[in-house]
Amino acid sequence: MSNTINFSRREFTKLSATALAAIPLLSFQNSMNLFSSKNNTINVHLFSKHLQFLNYDDMSEAAADIGFDGLDLTVRRKGHVLPENVQEDLPKAVDAMKKFGLNPKLMSTNVWDATSTTNKMVLETASKLGFKYYRTDWLKYPESKTITESQQLFGEQANELEKLNKKHGLIGGYQNHSGKYVGAPVWDLIPVLEATKGEFIGAQYDIRHAVAEGGQSWELGFKRIQPFINTLVIKDFKWGIVKGKWKPVSVPLGEGMVDFNRYFSLLKKQQINVPISLHVEHDLGGAERGFKNITISKKEVFARIKKDLIFLREAWEKTE
């Protein structure tokens, strides 16, 4: 892959990053106005899970060449950066990203317990390297407690995590994920987040999982969680029969059940201008699942990812 591809875009990104670094940390929904409100474009980061078959340099070069503004770096179990190696490996990943004009902003983690030494090290290291947003770990309801009791406990934990985030100038986002996870219905996440000040912790809103769980009522959940949204995840799906059972099946953007025109119109109406992480979870020859060995060519993986990115940018621009 040639380092000269999109050279001017990279140089512009590097120059812009210098200016952006001087801008103080703003509130959740105003932090990306430079990229959204004024010129109707969006700031899109690729979930690095899909490039885990590449080293840091090749990962960064590929993301830049495809046309992304950055990477949502996996700093977690089985990720690009393992939590126990964060002090040594995260600077290497960041150096590679910056080499290709991708400044560190987003990461996906297993962080939730604010008392964990490893979690503290992950956040401290990421903060020093310039990251601003991260996805927290997922939670499940224990069988030994009621939903209400669990929400109270998780709220207390979220409050402690927010204090740690504030110390390091980071904003955590809890992703709604379909299934038996906390936050799957979206509504049940509200008591957890309302136990915090909502300044350094909030929601990473995932439209794919919201539609899978909410069906035609997803807009209600969106409106309820809206004040807490600090990052967005974009992907699509449809229902299909897998091994005799109905399940959500990931598909390319625009080929599934997510009404992107309606969704983007709501984001624009509510001026929700936050960083976006693009997840490409349909068939990438194993790259969609973070496999290090893939069954299709790298060129084809990149082409399928780019197709989703193009759809996303075009759909955003044409939505009023």
Protein Blocks (a to p, Z undefined) as FASTA:
>chain_A
ZZkgoklmmmmmmmmmmmmmmpccddfklmmmmmmmmnopacddddfklmmmbcfklmmm
mmmmnopabdcddddehiabdfklmmmmmmmmmmmmmmnopacfbdcdfbfblmbmklmm
mmmmmmmnopabdcdddddddfkbcfklmmmmmmmmmmmmmmmmmmnopacdddddehjd
ehklommmmmmmmmpnolmgccdddfklmmmmnmmmlmmmmmmmmmmpcbdcdddddddd
eehiacdddddehiambdfklmmmmmmmnopacddddddfbcehhmmnopabdcbdfklm
mmmmmmmmmmmmmmmmmpZZ
